[in-house]
Amino acid sequence: MTQEPEVTVIWTAGESTVRWRGGDGGAVVEKHHPKPPQSVMTWTRDGETLVLVVEALDTKPFTPKDNAVVYRADGTERLRLSPPEGLLSDPNAVFGFYSAFPDSEGLPLLVIATRSGDFQSRLDLEAGVVRDARTWR
């Protein structure tokens, strides 16, 4: 079951620092990035509040594609995401994550950028991967 997130994100598109504060008025968590993130979202599921940061996209060949990070509300990294393997026959044509949006249940729907068009996928927290990639739009 998805509940209302228990954190307040303090971030504006274009800023390279993402901050959030827990719903209990706790300390502010700060995550600094070399370049401004693409998007930030929070959600709560099964009592755990999580923050997803989609870091800046690097479209150069042979660069890391794991530019989406899931943090716990206290700021510890829960997992780093990579696009699913085999999305395209040429793995260098997959650039990484472009954005994330809440789906109808408030869970992350991740957008993957590729040379031949974008894909959408869903986050499987238990397995630590994205699944169900299909054409976006």
N, C-alpha and C positions, 0 to 999 in steps of 0.2 A: 504494500500500500504506500502511496506517495502522500506526504504531508507538505505543509507550507515550510519552506526553508527556515532554519533557525539562525541564519547569519544575514548580515546586511553588507552587501558589496559596496565599496567606496572606490569606484573606478569610472573613468570616462574614456571612451574610445580615443586613441591617440596618445594616452599616457602609458609610460613603460612600467610604472609601479602599480600593482594591484593590491588593494587593501580590503580586509573584511573584518567585521566584528561579530562575535557570537551573539545570539539572541539574549543571553543572560547578562549582557553588558560587559563581557570579558575583555581581555586585552585585544588590541588591534593587531592582526596578522598582516605582514607586508611581504610581498614577493616581488623582487626586482627582476626585470627582463632587459636584455640588451636592446631590443626593439619593442615597440608597443604590440601587445597581444592582439590577435584578430577578434576574439570574443571571450566573454566570461559569463558563466551561469552557475547557479546553485540549485540544489534540490535536496530533499530529505526523503529517504526511503528506509523503511524498517528501523526508524529511530536514529539513523545516522545521517548527518548533514554533510554534504560534499560540495566542493567547489571545483568546477572544470575551467581550466584556462587553456585556450587554444592560442599557442604562441605564434609569433610572426612566421609566415610561410616563406620558405626559401625554395625557389623554383630552379636553382642551378642543378645541373646533373651531379650525381654522386654525393649529394648532401643528405644528412639524416632526415627522415620523414616522421620521426616520433615527436611531433610538435604539439601534442595535447597531453595535459597533465591533470590528474585528479588528485586533489588535496582533501584531507580531512579538515574539519572546521578549526582544529588547533594549528593548522599549517603544515602538518607532516604530509609528505608525499605518499599517497596510497598506491598509485600506479601511473606509468607513462604509456601512452597509446601510440601504436603504429597502424597505418592502414593495413587491411588484410592482404596477405600474399596472394598472388594470382589474380589480382583485380584486372590487370591488363597483361598482355603477353610480354610487353617491354616494361620491366620494373622501374626503369629510369623515367618513364612517362608518368609515374605517380609522384606528385609533389608533396603530399601531406594533407593535413586538415586545414580547411579554409575557415570554417565557422561551426557553431553549435547553436541549436535552438531547442527550447522545450517542446516535446511532442504533446499530444492530447492528454497524456497522463503526467506531464511535467518532467519527464525523463529526457536526457540528452539525445537529440538527433544530430549526428555529426555529418558535416559535409566534407568530402574528400575531393581535392582538386587534382585533375590529371590533364595531360596534354590533349586528350580526346574527349573531354567533357567531365562534368562533375558527377559524383556519386553520393548517395546518402547511406548512412549506416546507423546501427543501434549499438549501444554500449552494453556488454555483458560483464558486469562487475565481478561476478564470481569467478569467471575464467580470465578476466583481465584483458579482454580483446573486444574488437568491434565485429559485429555480425550483420548478416542480412544486407550486404551492400547491393544497391541497385541504382539505376540512373536517377539523378536528381533533376526534377522539374519535368 
